[in-house]
Amino acid sequence: MTNLGEDPQRLRQFHGVLTTRVKLIRIVTPTIEKALKVFETINDRGVGLNAMDLLKNFLFMKTLKDNYPRLKDQWKKLVDTLDSCGEKPLRFLRYYIMAHHQIDHRRGIREDEIYDWFVKHSVEAGIDSDPLGFVEDLVECARSYRNFLICKDAQGNENRYLRNLALLGGALRQQYILLLAGRKLPPELFSRLCRYIENLVFCYIITREPTKIFERNFARWSADLRKVKTSEELDAFIAKYFVPDMRSRADGFDFAFRELRQNRIQQYRMRYILAKLTQYIEEKAWGNPAHGHLGLYVTREVEIEHILPANPRPDVRAAFDKPDEYDDYVLRLGNLTLLEKTINRSVSNGSFAEKIPGYRQSSFLLTKSLAERPQVGIDTQLNRAVQDLIQFDKWDSSAIERRQEMMAKLARRVWEIPERKEGGDE
């Protein structure tokens, strides 16, 4: 009545459809096991059920009747956990398989293959011997997965590198394969793993590697990562996989930064890049843990400043040494910096000389150094942090190119890109 309302005509139409087009078939089975078998058989005839429904049924078939209430309770915990973080259950199951089991890395596994995979690998997955233990492990993994989505480790500790990945990745999820594989690491080791994952994922993104590369590599590496227990073993794992992979992309990384322009990358990723470069200098200069939160630099109170103005006065455009290429130089990384919103309003669209006082007021050393090199004493931590930053007395095409080259070199340190070995790559 709620859906049909009080309209007699609609009620008569519904009654007609129900009595003439719908057939109800009652199937009586002697045991619940037989009922579950009927459920699976009916699905084989084309009834549309997803892998979660089928897996639940399969687990009931493998579980002793006395344990049905416990299994039902654990399954509800699994579903509720995934619902609470808004994650797609099939994507979670897919990443669970890739993080914990050997698959054909060249072709991967599709969501429509998940149920068949569990049936064919029920012994390997532990379903045959301990279906309750299997679903309890799924629940534990789902809880870790939920924590990863809110930038925390498996124990619920805030993790700066997971926050960074959220700012960098957008809808990217492939990193969760490695995170699930390494979820049992102690917090300090897990945090180190996350740092390298962030660096590698950014290296893939900036060099425009297809996401299939991420997935294939991460699934392949997971088997070794699950064996890691100590700091030394983690170092060996990173040296075996992360370092060579990043080293092989070092030239592409350098080229990408030397050519980087604002219109060639998503805006949120450009903000991430400028934030990481700015944060690196602040941390090296001050050693203050407060600078470890990248969100300080990705906020409405901080804006991307175009040193050569994006909307210049006519005299500013005319004064630029390459006026025909003005619009291209405006978008180059070397022409961009982070600036506090309150200061940015004051510098507006003026000339470089007019903007210099505003840059001096900035608390960001990477921006302040455009006008002057901050100094405190002799050979201090701050002095060492800013020693490679360049100051400018005019802002032309050459200055933008020089600053972009400086930022490209800085980026190698920020994202820990390995140096090439003498005699070429590995």
Secondary structure, 3 states (H helix, E strand, C coil): CCCCCCCHHHHHHHHHHHHHHCCCCCCCCCCHHHHHHHHHHHHHCCCCCCHHHHHHHHHHHHCCHHHHHHHHHHHHHHHHHHHHCCCCHHHHHHHHHHHHCCCCCCCCCCHHHHHHHHHHCHHHHCCCCCHHHHHHHHHHHHHHHHHHHCCECCCCCECHHHHHHHHHHCCCCCHHHHHHHCCCCCHHHHHHHHHHHHHHHHHHHHCCCCHHHHHHHHHHHHHHHCCCCCHHHHHHHHHHCHHHHHHHCHHHHHHHHHHCEHHHCCHHHHHHHHHHHHHHHHHHHHCCHHHHCHHHCCCCCEEEEECCCCCCCHHHHHHCCCHHHHHHHHCEHHHEEEEEHHHHHHHCCCCHHHHHHHHHHCCCHHHHCCCCCCCCCCCCHHHHHHCCCCCCCCCCHHHHHHHHHHHHHHHHHHCCCCCCCCCCCC
